Amino acid sequence: MTLATARPRRSVLYMPGSNTRALEKGRGLPADALILDLEDAVAPDAKLEARGNIAEALKAGGYGKREIIVRVNALDTPWGKDDVAALATSGADALLLPKVESAAMVSELEGLMRDAGAPDGLAIMCMMETPRGILNADEIAGASQRLTCLVMGTSDLVKELNAAHTPERLPVLTSLSLCVLAARAHGVAIVDGVHLDLSDDEGFAAHCRQGKDLGFDGKTLIHPKTIAVANEVFAPSEADIAQARRIIEAHAEATRQGQGVVVLDGKLIENLHVETAERSVALAEAIAAMSAEG
């Protein structure tokens, strides 16, 4: 498990930077990560005020172990480069760049961050939400050592594909899987897109389960009421954790005894099973640490 995928990202909640009450409320929500948004959720005439709101909120702190991500405006807009300059040393954990379509766009952001004095720990995240971006997912995921996570923008992607939102999400399954492949190939995390219908609790839960099955680390959210389900679905269950610990111990014991073959409950245990088990345990421990703090 790489550092990029080690921390919990089960629930990643968008919060508009123009809404100071939301920024305050975020300090007490059980989300693993918050995206403080300067882009889609903020009207053009509120962009500058929102940037100031986010800077003040980050200066005040109080977000605990939650990962704090700022989605800046695209760099070719009137606000994007100034967003980066203003927030590169704000104390955020990551800057999220919208509509990324190439490694060059990531490199441009990295250069702006460096010029603004960004600390080494400030990560880059990339929105994957256009056909060209999906087709270039491999080069994007490997574009920078700062890059830690791909974020699916399925709403924009469906629009760009002239497709439809369907219960099974068949129109975007290829795009989702291509991005998961790219993320895993480069050892970075990846979170699924939002579910737009807040009245469709069953559909939301189904999309969370589908996302987990596809390999996503978590899901982006647009309302606090969906945090609990995302947290539950994307966390390893108690049974999963117990079995993972048994696998790790069985492998360790076999190694101590010089055995080349490990069998547990009649099933062959290979290194790949041990790696998966170690990841589950590490994730469970990270989740427990966050819960203890909150």
N, C-alpha and C positions, 0 to 999 in steps of 0.2 A: 504494500500500500504506500503510495506516495504522499508527501506532505500536502499536496493540492487536494487529495481526496480524503484526507484523514479527518477533517472536522465535519460535524453534522451540518447538512444542508437539506434536511427533510422538508422544511417549510421556509420559503423565501418570500417575504411579504413586500409588495410594492406600497410605498407611501409617498403621496405627492408633497414635494418640497414647499408648495404654496400653502399647505395646511399645517399651521403650527400646532394645532391641537393633536393632529395625527402624529407629528414628530414627538410630542410629549408622551402620547399614549404608547408609542413604540417601546419605551423604556420598560414597560411592565408586561408586554405581550410574550407568550411562550414560543415565539417564532425563533428558529435557529439563526435566521439572517433577515435583515431589512434592506430593501433597495429604496434609498431616498432619491426620489425621481425628479429630474429637471427636464425630462423630455416629454413624452406623450401626455403625461398627467398634468402638465402645466401649460396654461395658455401663453401665447407669445408676450402679451403685455404684463405677465406676472413672472417672467423668467428671472429677471434681476433680483426681485424681492425673494423668490424661492431660493436662489443661490445664497443670499444672505441668511435666510432662515436656516438652511442646512449648515452653513458655516457656524452659526451661533449654537445650534443644537449639538454639533460635534464638539465645539469648544466647551460646552457645559458638561458633556459626557453623561454618564449614568446608564449606558447601554449594556454594561456588564460584558459577558462573553459572547453576546450576539455578534455575528459578523455584520459589519456595517459597510454597505456598498452604495456608492453614489452613481446613478446613471446620468452621465453628462449628455449634452446635446451633441449631435453629429458635428464633426470638426469642420465641415464645409458650411455650417450655419453661422449666423451672426453671433451665436453665444458659445459654441463648443470650445474653442481654444481658450476663451476667458474662463469658462467653467473649470477647465483643467488647471489653469494658472492659479485660480482662487482656491481650489480644493486639494491640490497636490500635497499640501502640508497640513491638512485639516484634522488629521487623526483618523480618517476613514481607513478601512481595511482594503478596499478595492475601488477602482473606477470601472464602470460598466459602459462600454462603447456600443451605441446602437448601430444596427444595419451594417455589420462588418462583412465585407465582401472579399478581402484579400489580406495577405500577410503585410503588404505595404501600409494598409490602414492601421494595423496594430503597431507597426514600426513608427509611424507618424505620431501616434499617441504616446508611445514610449519616449520618443524624443522630446515631446512637449513636457512630459512629466519630469524628465531629467533636467530640462532647462528651468523648470519651476522649483527644483530642489526637492523633488519627491524622495522620501526615504526608500531604502532598498526593500522594505517590507510592504510597500504599497503595491498591491497586485492589480493585474488587468483582467477583466472579464469581457467576454464578447457576446453580443446578441446575434443569434443565428436566425434570421427572419426574412431572407430574400433567396430566390432561386440561385443566384450567382454565389451567394454566401454558402449555401448548402453544398454546391458543387465544389467549392474551394475549402471545405471544412478541414481537410487534412493539413493544408498549408497554414490555415489560420490557427489551428490548435497547436502547431509547432512553431509559431512565429516569434515567441518571446519567452525568456525564462521567467518573466513576471506573470505570464498567463496562467491562471489557476482554474478557470471554470468557463464553460460554454453555457449560455442561457438561451433556451429556445423561445423564439417569439412567434408562436403558432398563429396568433391572430393576424399579424401582418403577412405571414407566410401563406395562409389560406387565401387571403385577398390577392396576393401577388400570383398565386397559382391559378386564379379564377376557379377555385375549388369551393367546396362546401364544408361546413362544420357538421360532422356526422357522429353518432354515438360511438362507433368503432374507430373513428379517426383514420379510416382507410386512405383518404387523400394525402395524409402527411406521414404515413408510416415509413415510407422510404426515406424521407427527409430526417425523421427522428432517428432511424437506425444508422444512417450515414454519419450523423453527428455523434452518436454514441460510439461508433467505430473510431472516429477521429479522436474523440476525447480519450478513449482507452488506449489507443495507439501511442498517445503522447503523455499519458499519465496525468491527465487533468480531470477535474470533476465536470459534471454536466447535470443541469436541472431542467425539468420539463416546463412546457408553456402553461399559461393560465387557463382556467375553466371559466367561461364568461357568464354562464347562467347560475346566478347565486340561489335560485329557487330549486335547482336540480341537485339535491344532496346525493341522491343515489348515483347520478351520472358522474358527479365529482369524485365520489369514492371509487367508482369503476375506473375512471381515468387515472387516479392515483395508483391503483393496482396494476393497470396496464403499463404505466410508466415504470413502476418498479420491475415488472417482468421484462421490460425492454432493456433495463440496465441503468436507468436514471438514479441519481443520488437523492433527488427530492423534486419538489414542484414549486413553481412560482404561484403566488396567490394574490388576489385583489381584495380580500376581505378577511378580517381577523377570525370570523366564525368558522373558517375552513382550516385553521391552523391545527386543531386537535386531530382531525382525520388524517391530514398529511403526516403529522408526527407519528401517528400510530402505524400507518401503512408502511412508511419508509424506514421504520425502526425494526431491528431484529426482535423477534418475539422472545419471551423467556425460554421457551422450548428450543428455539434456534440457538440462543446463547449457551444453554446447558449442553446441547449437542456439540457446539463448536468447542467448548472447553474439553469435552471428552475426546474429541478428535485430536486436539493439540496435545493432550496428556498421553494418549495412546501412541502418537507418533514420537513424542519425546522419550517415552519408556522403551519403545522399540529401538530407538537410536542408542540409548544407554546400554542396551543389551546386545548391540551389534547386529540386530535383525534387519535384513534387507527388505522384508515384506511386512506390512502392517495391516492387520485385519481387525475391524471393529464391528460387532453385531453381524458377522458374516460377510461384511463388505470390505473390499480392498480400499485402503486409504493411501492416496498418492499425494505428492507435494502440492498439487493444485488444490486438493481438498483442505490441506493445512493452511495454505495462503488465504483461502476463502474464510476459513474459520477464524484465523487471526484478524482478518479485516472486520468480521462481525463483532468480535470481542472488543477490538479497539474502538469501533463505532459505539458500541453499547457503553463503554467506559466514558467516552467523550460526552455522550448524551447524559449519563448519570452525573457527570461533573457540572454540566450546564444546569441540570435540574436542581442540584444541591445548592448552587449559587442563587437560583431564582426562588 
